[in-house]
């Protein structure tokens, strides 16, 4: 079993690869590899990825993606907060 640091590094590396590709990953891929649940180790990484992916888009586009992905409310709030901070 991986320890938490190894898993976090693996997920951060994966997010970096996704960002470098310039293509938004499917909700299914995000859920499978990172997670969209309540635990912080899932929702924070997902929120950061979503915020960075939509930093040049309008909020409605980001919310549509979040709504399509499902998950928990904190992912929505995290993504929104991240997007707001990145645009200041």
Secondary structure, 3 states (H helix, E strand, C coil): CCCHHHHHHHHHHHHHHHHHHCCCCCHHHHHHHCCCCCCHHHHHHHHHHHHHHCCCCCHHHHHHHHHHHCCCHHHHHHHHHHHHHHCC
